[in-house]
Amino acid sequence: MKNENYEGKTGNHNHKTAKHRTLTKEQIIFYIKRKKYCALKEQQESGRPLSCEEKLEEEKLITDLRALILNSCIREAEKILMRCHAAPEDYFEIRQRLLNKFYEKLDEYDPLPSPPATFFNRHFRETISDYLSENKLLVPQHRNDSSNYEKREH
């Protein structure tokens, strides 16, 4: 994992507008907390076990990073699920999938080019869409088509 130096400006020269753009509050918080988290993770991967205090710090960092992202994303998911008339158990399942996606994508996110919500929302919407497609909540016409197909076979 890369830990870039934060100087109040972005250091990502691949992004055309990022060269002298200031970071949002969320980007700064995420950057600082993620940098600490990455240092602990690298320490662990190098074979040096974490002390009890370091483990607690790691858990707190993950909790803080997760809270920074998931609060807004859960609201977005709830709006989508309400439009689909989803059952209460769908909310729980979606929340679990979003948490899994957060942990899966945490190492990929670089807070310098874009705010965390921009990066994670894209992946969360994909996760929600996949769930809805798997459970046929978005496509009620598909249910009708499949039941008509079953009737034709008999």
C-alpha positions in Angstrom: 0.0 0.0 0.0 1.2 3.4 -0.8 1.3 6.2 1.8 1.7 9.5 0.0 2.7 12.6 1.8 -0.2 14.9 2.5 0.6 18.6 2.0 -2.9 20.0 1.7 -2.8 19.5 -2.1 -3.1 16.4 -4.1 0.0 14.7 -5.3 -1.7 12.6 -8.0 -0.5 13.9 -11.4 -2.6 11.4 -13.4 -5.7 13.3 -12.6 -5.7 16.5 -14.8 -7.5 18.7 -12.3 -6.0 17.2 -9.1 -2.6 18.9 -9.3 -3.5 21.9 -7.2 -7.0 21.1 -5.9 -7.6 21.2 -2.2 -9.0 18.2 -0.5 -12.4 18.0 1.2 -12.7 17.5 4.9 -13.7 13.9 4.4 -10.7 13.2 2.1 -8.3 14.6 4.7 -9.8 12.6 7.6 -9.9 9.5 5.5 -6.3 10.0 4.3 -4.9 10.5 7.8 -6.9 7.5 9.3 -6.1 5.3 6.4 -2.4 6.1 6.5 -2.3 5.0 10.2 -4.3 1.9 9.3 -2.0 1.0 6.4 1.1 1.4 8.7 -0.4 -1.0 11.2 -1.4 -3.4 8.4 2.1 -3.3 6.9 3.6 -3.9 10.3 1.5 -7.0 10.7 2.3 -8.2 7.2 6.0 -7.8 7.9 5.7 -10.4 10.7 5.7 -8.2 13.7 2.5 -8.8 15.7 0.4 -5.9 16.9 0.3 -5.1 20.6 -3.1 -4.9 22.4 -3.0 -1.1 22.1 -2.2 -1.3 18.3 -5.0 -3.8 17.8 -7.5 -1.5 19.5 -6.2 1.4 17.4 -6.6 -0.6 14.3 -10.2 -1.5 15.2 -11.0 2.1 16.0 -9.5 3.2 12.7 -11.6 0.7 10.7 -14.7 1.7 12.6 -14.1 5.4 11.9 -13.4 4.8 8.2 -16.5 2.6 7.9 -18.6 5.2 9.7 -17.3 8.0 7.4 -18.5 6.1 4.3 -21.4 3.9 5.3 -23.7 6.5 6.8 -24.4 8.3 3.6 -24.3 5.0 1.5 -26.9 3.3 3.7 -29.2 6.2 3.2 -28.7 5.9 -0.6 -29.4 2.1 -0.4 -32.6 2.7 1.7 -33.9 5.1 -1.0 -33.3 2.5 -3.7 -34.8 -0.3 -1.7 -37.9 1.8 -0.9 -38.4 2.4 -4.6 -38.3 -1.4 -5.2 -40.7 -2.1 -2.3 -38.1 -4.4 -0.7 -38.8 -6.5 2.3 -37.1 -5.7 5.7 -34.8 -8.7 5.4 -33.5 -7.2 2.2 -32.3 -4.1 4.1 -30.2 -6.3 6.4 -28.7 -8.4 3.6 -27.8 -5.2 1.6 -26.2 -3.7 4.7 -24.0 -6.8 5.1 -23.0 -6.8 1.5 -22.1 -3.1 1.7 -19.9 -3.8 4.7 -18.2 -6.7 2.8 -17.7 -4.4 -0.3 -16.2 -1.7 2.0 -13.6 -4.1 3.4 -12.9 -5.5 -0.1 -12.3 -2.0 -1.6 -10.6 -0.2 1.3 -7.1 -1.0 0.1 -7.9 0.2 -3.4 -9.2 3.6 -2.5 -6.8 6.5 -2.8 -8.3 9.5 -1.0 -6.3 12.1 -2.9 -8.0 12.1 -6.3 -11.7 12.0 -5.1 -13.8 12.1 -2.0 -14.5 8.7 -0.3 -18.2 8.7 -1.1 -17.5 9.2 -4.8 -15.3 6.1 -4.9 -17.4 3.8 -2.6 -20.8 4.8 -3.9 -20.0 3.5 -7.3 -19.1 0.1 -5.8 -22.0 0.2 -3.4 -24.5 0.9 -6.2 -23.1 -2.0 -8.1 -23.5 -4.2 -5.0 -27.1 -3.1 -4.5 -27.9 -3.6 -8.2 -26.5 -7.1 -8.2 -28.5 -8.0 -5.1 -31.7 -6.6 -6.6 -31.1 -8.5 -9.8 -30.3 -11.7 -8.0 -33.5 -11.4 -6.0 -35.6 -10.1 -8.9 -36.6 -7.0 -7.0 -36.0 -4.6 -9.9 -37.5 -6.7 -12.7 -41.1 -7.7 -11.8 -41.7 -8.2 -15.5 -39.0 -10.9 -15.5 -41.1 -12.9 -12.9 -44.1 -12.7 -15.2 -42.0 -13.8 -18.2 -40.6 -16.8 -16.3 -44.0 -17.8 -15.0 -45.5 -17.5 -18.5 -42.6 -19.7 -19.8 -43.3 -22.3 -17.2 -47.0 -22.3 -18.2 -46.0 -22.9 -21.8 -43.9 -25.9 -21.0 -46.8 -27.7 -19.3 
